Amino acid sequence: MAGKRADTADDTIRLRVPFGEEVARSLRAGQHVTLSGTAYAARDAAHKRIVEAVARRERLPVDFRDQLIYYVGPTPARPGEPIGSAGPTTSTRMDDYMEAMLELGIRATMGKGIRSRKVMELQKRYGAVYFQAIGGAGALLARHIKAAEVVAYEDLGAEALRRLELEGFPAIVAVDAHGGDAFAEGQRRYCRL
């Protein structure tokens, strides 16, 4: 099932996070997935702190092996809710940190927009995937986050490192571990010049 292209909701692949390299390499660009389990939320400010901590040989607040990092800076939670609006941020903002994060063992990232050619090559080398979350749907996506807890860098506010519990979080495999690119495929299919 993981190697099959998903063109309808019936073909949606249900994944537990975290997951290993074998699962990452089984996915193909364009497949629809739902993600359930533990993931982490971090944006550029948190990535910068993580990379600086590695350079100083400090202990990291999280073991990033086989983890998914969601590029999100959620709004404050309303009373009784685990998180506020949780839409993806532009992923290219994290491209400069990608190699260092892959060296720490992350297996997947999720955000919105394209990734650089360099990141795509790094994903092939390290066996990692990039998921596209639905931009502009932060309130709806928040319904698929059942718990959220700041685990480091609380002073960064919305950009703090958070542990998230996902349940049926919808996404698309945008760039797979083989260099497949759903954005390029979409351009070839829909943008005939």
HUWO-V151637 format. One record per run of one state. SS is the DSSP state (alpha for helix, beta for strand, coil for the rest). FROM is the first residue (numbers start at 1). LEN is the number of residues. If there is no record, write none. Layout:
BEGIN
SS&FROM&LEN  SS&FROM&LEN
END
This chain:
BEGIN
coil&1&8  alpha&9&3  coil&12&1  beta&13&5  coil&18&3  alpha&21&6  coil&27&5  beta&32&10  coil&42&2  alpha&44&12  coil&56&12  beta&68&3  coil&71&1  beta&72&1  coil&73&15  beta&88&1  coil&89&1  beta&90&1  alpha&91&13  coil&104&4  beta&108&5  coil&113&4  alpha&117&10  coil&127&2  beta&129&4  coil&133&5  alpha&138&5  coil&143&2  beta&145&8  coil&153&1  alpha&154&6  coil&160&1  beta&161&15  coil&176&5  beta&181&1  alpha&182&9  coil&191&3
END
